Amino acid sequence: MNGPEIRVEFAPELHLFVPRARPTGVAGAATDGVSTLGHLVESLGVPLTEVGALLVDGREVPPGHIPAGGEPVRVRPVRHPQRVPGAPLRFLLDVHLGTLARRLRLLGVDTAYESTDLGDPALAALSAAEKRVLLSRDRGLLRRRELWAGAYVYSTRPEEQLQEVLDRFRPALSPWTRCTACNGLLRTATKEEVAEQLEGGTRRSYDVFAQCTACGRAYWRGAHHEQLEAIVERAVSSTRDA
């Protein structure tokens, strides 16, 4: 772009994506009369998944708007809770968010995740094919055109990542109903049905079990149950108070 320049003002929540705009939040960008405003914003570093509204001279415009020289642009963040129309709310997480995936599944949120790296094109295509919101800290991945919907995960700490997702999307929670290993649904199981997965001490100490209907994994209230219960309690409490 080498045409007339426009002034782009970013909301404080988006400053981390645009180092050149700090500390004022304003960056200049040249126009060419062809490139869209959405393309320009992304070229400055902000994935459109993080943009709630684009304002030109105070009026909201679509990402396909062709900016003209001198137009003042304001970029607002996504509103919370964010609504994702067109399909039931469910997620797809990239390879770096395994702990977050397990915690979302613990809360009963439909969450697809592969421990092997599928690659950006395959992840974006899977998001589109299954209409899943892709969660990632990879800005390049979130800019792929074939992506159905996505969201940047701002924190590197799993507990904060989980709260981000809950605050942003407010998914319906149904704790203890999904397999944390494969995302399958759980059913009540007898001790006899899962006996082959139990060691002697577990077999003697526990009588209540669940089993994944997809992969067959058995679950019971073992040594880590209190820690998991605390995660569930905090999540449920935070959504109740929101």
FENRA-V660449 format. One record per pair of residues at least 24 apart in sequence whose C-alpha atoms are under 10 Angstrom apart, sorted by the first residue. I is the first residue (numbers start at 1). GAP is how many residues later the second one is. D is the distance in whole Angstrom. If there is no record, write none. Layout:
# FENRA-V660449
i=[I:I]
gap=[GAP:GAP]
d=[D:D]
This chain:
# FENRA-V660449
i=[1:1:1:1:1:1:1:1:2:2:2:2:2:3:3:3:3:3:3:3:4:4:4:4:4:4:4:4:4:4:5:5:5:5:5:5:5:5:5:5:6:6:6:6:6:6:6:6:6:7:7:7:7:7:7:8:8:8:8:8:8:8:8:8:8:8:9:9:9:9:9:9:10:10:10:10:10:10:10:10:10:11:11:11:11:11:12:12:12:13:13:13:13:14:14:14:14:14:14:14:14:14:15:15:16:16:16:17:17:17:17:17:17:17:18:18:18:18:18:19:19:20:20:25:25:26:26:27:28:29:30:30:30:30:31:31:31:31:31:32:32:32:32:33:33:33:33:34:34:34:34:35:35:35:35:36:36:36:36:36:36:37:37:37:37:37:37:37:37:37:38:38:38:38:38:38:39:39:39:39:39:40:40:41:41:42:42:42:43:45:45:45:46:46:46:46:46:47:47:47:47:47:47:47:47:47:47:48:48:48:48:48:48:48:48:49:49:49:49:49:49:49:49:49:49:49:50:50:50:50:50:50:50:50:50:51:51:51:51:51:51:52:52:52:52:52:52:53:53:53:78:78:79:79:80:80:80:80:80:81:81:81:81:81:81:81:81:82:82:82:82:82:83:83:83:83:84:84:84:84:84:84:86:87:87:87:87:88:88:88:89:89:89:89:89:89:89:90:90:90:90:90:90:90:90:91:91:91:91:91:91:91:91:91:91:92:92:92:92:92:92:92:92:92:92:92:92:92:93:93:93:93:93:93:93:93:93:94:94:94:94:94:94:94:94:94:94:94:95:95:95:96:96:96:96:96:97:97:97:97:97:97:97:97:98:98:99:99:99:99:99:99:100:100:100:100:100:100:100:100:100:101:101:101:101:101:101:101:102:102:102:102:102:102:103:103:103:103:103:103:103:103:103:103:104:104:104:104:104:104:104:104:104:104:104:104:105:105:105:105:105:105:105:105:105:105:105:105:105:106:106:106:106:106:106:106:106:106:106:106:106:106:106:107:107:107:107:107:107:107:107:107:107:107:107:107:107:107:108:108:108:108:108:108:108:108:108:108:108:108:108:108:109:109:109:109:109:109:109:109:109:110:110:110:110:110:110:110:110:111:111:111:111:111:112:112:112:113:113:113:114:114:120:120:121:121:121:122:122:123:124:124:124:135:159:159:159:162:162:163:163:163:163:166:166:166:166:166:167:167:167:167:170:170:170:171:172:172:173:173:173:173:174:174:175:175:175:175:175:176:176:176:176:176:177:177:177:178:178:178:178:178:179:179:179:179:179:179:179:179:179:179:180:180:180:181:181:181:182:182:182:182:182:183:183:183:183:184:184:184:184:184:184:184:185:185:185:185:185:185:186:186:186:186:186:186:186:186:186:186:187:187:187:187:187:187:188:188:188:188:189:189:189:191:193:194:194]
gap=[28:29:30:31:32:33:34:39:27:28:29:30:31:26:27:28:29:30:65:66:25:26:27:28:29:63:64:65:66:67:24:25:26:27:62:63:64:65:66:67:24:25:61:62:63:64:65:66:67:62:63:64:65:66:67:32:33:36:46:47:48:63:64:65:66:67:46:63:64:65:66:67:31:36:41:44:63:64:65:66:67:40:63:64:65:66:63:64:65:37:63:64:65:31:32:33:36:37:61:62:63:64:30:31:29:30:138:25:27:28:29:30:33:122:24:25:26:27:28:25:26:24:25:49:50:47:48:46:44:40:37:38:39:40:35:36:37:38:39:34:35:36:37:33:34:35:36:31:32:33:34:29:30:31:32:26:27:28:29:30:31:24:25:26:27:28:29:30:31:36:24:25:26:27:28:29:24:25:26:27:104:26:27:32:34:97:98:101:100:94:95:98:29:93:94:96:97:91:92:93:94:95:96:97:103:104:105:29:30:91:94:95:101:102:103:28:29:85:90:93:94:98:100:101:102:103:25:26:27:28:29:92:100:101:102:24:25:26:27:28:100:24:25:26:27:28:30:24:25:26:73:90:89:90:86:87:88:89:90:84:85:86:87:88:89:90:161:83:85:86:87:88:85:86:87:88:47:48:49:65:66:85:45:43:44:45:46:43:44:83:42:43:44:80:81:82:83:37:40:41:42:43:44:79:81:36:39:40:41:42:43:44:58:59:60:31:32:34:35:38:39:40:41:42:43:44:57:58:30:34:39:40:41:42:43:44:57:24:25:26:29:30:40:41:42:43:44:47:24:28:41:39:40:41:42:60:38:39:40:56:59:60:61:64:60:83:58:59:60:62:63:81:35:57:58:59:60:61:62:63:65:34:57:61:79:80:81:82:76:77:78:79:80:81:55:56:58:59:72:77:125:128:129:132:58:61:62:67:69:70:71:74:76:79:128:131:68:69:70:71:72:73:74:75:76:77:78:79:80:67:68:69:70:71:72:73:74:75:77:122:123:125:126:64:65:66:67:68:69:70:71:73:121:124:125:126:128:129:63:64:65:66:67:68:69:70:71:72:75:76:77:78:62:63:64:65:66:67:68:69:74:61:62:63:64:68:73:74:75:67:69:71:72:73:70:71:72:68:69:70:67:68:24:27:24:25:26:24:25:24:24:25:26:30:72:75:76:69:73:71:72:75:76:69:70:72:73:76:68:71:72:75:68:69:72:68:64:67:59:62:63:66:58:62:54:57:58:60:61:34:43:52:53:56:33:34:35:32:33:34:35:36:31:32:33:34:35:36:37:38:39:40:32:37:39:31:34:36:30:32:33:34:35:29:30:31:32:27:28:29:30:31:32:33:25:26:27:28:29:30:24:25:26:27:28:29:30:31:32:33:24:25:26:29:31:32:24:25:30:31:29:30:31:27:25:24:25]
d=[8:5:5:5:9:9:8:9:9:5:6:6:10:9:5:5:5:8:9:8:8:5:6:7:9:10:7:5:7:10:5:4:6:9:10:8:5:6:8:10:6:7:8:7:5:5:6:6:7:9:7:7:5:6:8:10:8:10:10:10:9:9:6:5:6:7:10:8:6:5:6:9:10:9:10:10:9:6:5:7:8:10:8:6:5:6:10:9:9:9:8:7:9:9:7:10:8:9:8:8:7:10:10:9:9:9:10:10:8:5:5:8:10:9:10:10:6:6:7:9:9:9:10:10:10:10:9:10:10:9:10:9:8:10:9:7:7:7:10:9:9:8:9:6:7:7:9:10:6:8:10:8:9:6:8:9:7:5:5:5:7:9:8:5:6:6:6:6:10:9:8:4:6:8:9:10:8:8:10:10:10:10:9:10:8:10:10:8:10:8:9:10:10:8:10:10:9:10:6:8:9:6:6:9:9:9:8:10:10:10:8:7:10:9:9:9:8:10:10:7:8:10:7:6:6:7:10:9:6:6:9:9:8:7:7:7:6:5:5:9:10:5:5:4:6:10:9:7:7:9:10:9:8:10:10:7:5:7:9:10:9:7:5:5:6:9:10:10:9:6:5:8:9:7:9:10:10:10:8:8:10:8:8:9:6:8:10:8:8:10:9:7:8:8:10:7:9:10:9:8:5:6:9:10:8:8:9:8:5:5:6:7:9:9:10:8:9:8:7:9:9:6:6:5:6:9:10:9:9:10:9:8:6:5:6:10:10:8:9:9:7:10:8:7:6:8:9:9:9:10:9:10:8:8:9:10:8:7:9:9:9:10:8:9:9:10:9:6:9:9:9:10:10:9:6:8:9:7:6:10:9:10:9:9:8:9:10:9:10:8:5:7:9:8:8:9:10:7:10:7:9:8:9:10:7:9:9:10:9:10:9:9:8:9:10:10:9:9:8:8:8:6:7:5:8:9:6:9:10:9:8:6:6:7:6:7:6:10:9:8:9:9:8:10:9:6:6:4:6:8:8:9:10:9:6:10:8:9:9:8:6:4:5:6:5:5:9:9:9:10:9:10:7:7:6:7:8:10:9:8:9:9:10:10:10:8:7:9:9:9:9:9:6:10:8:7:10:9:8:8:10:9:8:10:10:8:9:10:10:8:7:9:9:9:8:10:10:10:8:9:7:8:9:8:10:8:7:10:10:8:8:8:10:7:9:9:10:9:9:9:7:9:10:9:9:7:10:10:9:9:10:10:10:9:9:10:9:10:9:7:9:10:9:8:6:9:9:8:9:8:9:9:9:10:10:9:9:8:9:8:7:10:9:9:10:8:9:10:6:6:5:7:9:10:10:8:6:6:7:9:6:5:4:6:8:10:9:9:9:9:5:6:7:10:10:10:9:10:10:9:8:9:10:10:9:6:9]
